[in-house]
Amino acid sequence: MSDSRLSSKTSLAAGEPLYIVEPKECHSHTLILLHGLGSNGTKFGTELLDTGVTSSGQKLTELLPGARFVFPTSKRRRSTAFGRSMITQWFDIVRLADPSYLKERQLQGLAESAREMRQIIAAELEKVPPQNLIIGGLSQGCAMSLAVLLSLEHPIGGYIGMSGYLTYQDDLESVIKDDSDNDDPFSHPSEQQDTTVDESSIKAQALQRDLLDLEPLDCPSQEKTAYQTPVFLGHGTADEKVPCSLGEGAAQFLQNAGYKVVWKPYENQGHWYKIPDEIDDICSFIATKVGWEIVKPAS
């Protein structure tokens, strides 16, 4: 087809429509991207695909003509950070700049939203293989999709997060800390490193699944985690809502847990993606780390 087709269907748990942009060509890849606090799938998806252009002036739909873009909308929940107003949010949060404060209030929303997102992922995996799927999001959508990534039982094509953070990071760091402090004097350095990565990714997954109220895996192993999924995290250094240090901390944790992470800070950028720099970097990540073919601009 010469033009993108728009469609929608009911989101599996929230009762809100999925905003979907169908591929220009035969469907071969899927991106599932989550909006930030107070937004929705249609608003975020429309803006990203309209304004997220590269330095050559290309949009993501032009660069990835076989890709289907899926933008879910979260449930409306009472927001502690905004005086208990009813807003769209993947989970409740008390302090935007300090997601660890009273973090227990996040659990119900995290579990509900994870179940929905995992259903959406499963539906897309009936259409494309795992290596042709990317998930991610912006701000709270980044946090939500990171939690889901860590819970997965298999790798996918890639992960893209913008201006986000990692929920329950202190707890996740604690469960892998013992692995990095292995003092066995008889272990070979290379063997110790391999064991650390293996155990770290498994322990992170086990805690994340518990936080999301998912069943523990039978016979957990490194191969049953998503650690082979390449990760991109971008963040503005002047982010006034989610400090850049939170994004950098998430990147460091994922590296410690065995994930291959591309971390990109953007000078003087606030709480949004930087155009065209971040879009250029995302496209480079998709081409070089995820391995998808991107259509280059005509010379």
Residue pairs with C-beta under 8 A, 6 or more apart in sequence:
1 22
1 23
1 24
1 25
2 24
3 24
4 21
4 22
4 23
4 24
4 61
5 21
5 22
6 19
6 20
6 21
6 22
7 20
7 22
8 17
8 18
8 19
8 20
9 17
9 18
9 20
10 16
10 17
10 18
11 17
11 18
11 41
11 72
11 73
11 116
11 120
12 116
12 119
12 120
12 123
13 75
13 112
13 113
13 115
13 116
13 119
14 72
14 73
14 74
14 75
14 116
15 75
16 40
16 41
16 72
16 73
16 74
16 75
17 41
17 42
17 73
18 41
18 70
18 71
18 72
18 73
18 120
19 40
19 41
19 42
19 45
19 46
19 70
19 71
19 72
19 73
20 68
20 69
20 70
20 71
21 45
21 49
21 61
21 68
21 69
22 68
23 29
23 64
23 65
23 66
23 67
23 68
24 61
24 62
24 65
24 66
25 65
25 66
26 66
27 66
27 68
27 127
27 128
28 66
28 67
28 128
28 132
29 64
29 66
29 67
29 68
29 128
29 132
29 133
29 134
29 157
29 292
30 67
30 68
30 69
30 70
30 124
30 127
30 128
30 132
30 133
30 134
31 64
31 67
31 68
31 69
31 70
31 133
31 134
31 135
31 136
31 160
32 70
32 71
32 72
32 117
32 120
32 121
32 124
32 133
32 134
32 135
32 136
32 145
33 44
33 45
33 48
33 69
33 70
33 71
33 135
33 136
33 137
33 138
33 141
33 145
33 160
34 44
34 71
34 72
34 74
34 90
34 117
34 136
34 137
34 138
34 140
34 141
34 142
34 144
34 145
35 41
35 43
35 44
35 45
35 71
35 73
35 74
35 88
35 137
35 138
35 141
36 44
36 137
36 138
36 139
36 140
36 141
36 163
37 79
37 87
37 88
37 89
37 93
37 96
37 139
37 140
38 87
38 88
38 89
39 88
40 73
40 74
40 88
41 71
41 72
41 73
42 71
42 73
44 71
44 138
44 141
45 69
45 71
48 60
48 138
48 273
49 59
49 60
49 61
49 69
50 59
51 275
52 59
52 60
52 273
52 275
52 279
53 59
53 275
53 276
53 279
54 63
54 276
54 279
54 280
54 283
55 276
55 277
55 280
56 297
57 297
58 295
58 297
60 67
60 69
60 279
60 283
61 67
61 69
62 295
63 283
63 294
63 295
64 286
64 292
64 294
64 295
65 295
68 124
68 127
70 120
70 124
72 116
72 117
72 120
73 88
74 88
74 89
74 90
74 113
74 144
75 88
75 89
75 109
75 112
75 113
76 86
76 87
76 88
76 89
77 86
77 87
77 88
77 89
77 91
77 92
77 109
78 84
78 85
78 86
78 92
79 85
79 86
79 87
79 89
79 92
79 93
80 92
80 93
80 94
80 102
80 105
81 92
81 93
81 94
81 95
81 96
89 109
89 140
90 109
90 110
90 113
90 140
90 141
90 143
90 144
91 106
91 107
91 108
91 109
91 110
91 113
91 140
91 144
91 167
92 105
92 106
92 108
92 109
93 99
93 105
93 106
93 140
94 101
94 102
94 105
95 101
95 102
96 241
96 242
97 241
97 242
97 243
99 106
99 143
99 165
99 167
99 246
100 168
100 169
100 170
103 167
103 168
106 167
106 168
107 211
107 213
110 144
110 147
110 167
110 211
110 212
111 211
111 212
111 213
113 144
114 144
114 147
114 148
114 151
114 212
114 213
114 214
115 212
117 135
117 144
117 145
117 148
118 148
118 151
121 133
121 135
121 148
121 152
121 156
124 133
125 133
130 154
130 155
130 156
130 157
131 155
131 156
131 157
131 291
132 157
132 292
133 156
133 157
134 156
134 157
134 158
134 159
134 160
134 286
134 290
135 145
135 148
135 149
135 156
135 159
135 160
136 142
136 145
136 159
136 160
136 161
136 162
136 232
137 143
137 144
137 145
137 161
137 162
137 164
138 161
138 162
138 163
138 164
138 272
138 273
139 162
139 163
139 164
139 241
139 242
139 271
140 164
141 164
142 161
142 162
142 163
142 164
142 165
142 233
143 164
143 165
143 166
143 167
144 167
145 159
145 161
146 159
146 161
146 164
146 166
146 167
146 250
147 166
147 167
147 168
147 208
147 211
147 212
148 212
149 156
149 159
149 226
149 229
149 231
150 172
150 204
150 205
150 208
150 226
150 257
151 205
151 208
151 209
151 212
151 214
152 205
152 225
152 226
152 229
153 217
153 224
153 225
153 226
154 224
154 226
155 225
155 226
155 227
155 228
155 229
156 226
156 229
157 229
157 290
157 291
157 292
158 229
158 230
158 231
158 232
158 285
158 286
158 289
158 290
159 229
159 230
159 231
159 232
160 232
160 282
160 285
161 231
161 232
161 233
161 234
161 247
161 250
162 233
162 234
162 235
162 272
162 273
162 278
163 234
163 235
163 236
163 239
163 241
163 242
163 247
163 271
163 272
163 273
164 233
164 235
164 242
164 246
164 247
164 250
165 242
165 246
165 247
165 249
165 250
166 172
166 246
166 249
166 250
166 253
166 254
167 211
168 207
168 208
168 211
169 249
169 250
169 253
171 207
171 211
172 204
172 207
172 208
172 253
172 257
173 253
173 256
175 203
175 204
175 206
175 207
176 199
176 200
176 203
176 204
176 256
176 257
179 195
179 196
179 199
179 200
179 203
180 196
180 200
180 256
182 192
182 195
182 196
184 192
187 195
197 222
197 227
197 257
197 258
198 222
198 258
200 256
200 257
200 258
201 222
201 225
201 227
201 257
201 258
201 259
202 220
202 221
202 222
202 225
204 225
204 257
205 217
205 220
205 224
205 225
205 226
206 216
206 217
206 220
209 215
209 216
209 217
210 216
217 224
222 258
226 259
227 257
227 258
227 259
228 260
229 259
230 259
230 260
230 261
230 262
230 285
230 289
230 290
231 251
231 254
231 259
231 260
231 261
231 262
232 261
232 262
232 264
232 281
232 282
232 285
232 289
233 247
233 250
233 251
233 254
233 261
233 262
233 263
233 264
234 247
234 263
234 264
234 265
234 266
234 273
234 274
234 278
234 281
234 282
235 242
235 244
235 247
235 248
235 264
235 265
235 266
236 244
236 265
236 266
236 268
236 269
236 270
236 271
236 272
236 274
237 244
237 265
237 266
237 267
237 268
237 269
238 244
238 267
238 268
238 269
238 270
239 247
239 269
239 270
239 271
240 270
240 271
241 271
242 271
244 265
247 263
247 265
248 263
248 265
251 261
251 263
254 261
255 261
260 289
262 281
262 285
262 289
264 278
264 281
266 274
266 277
266 278
269 278
273 279
283 294
286 292
286 294
287 293
287 294
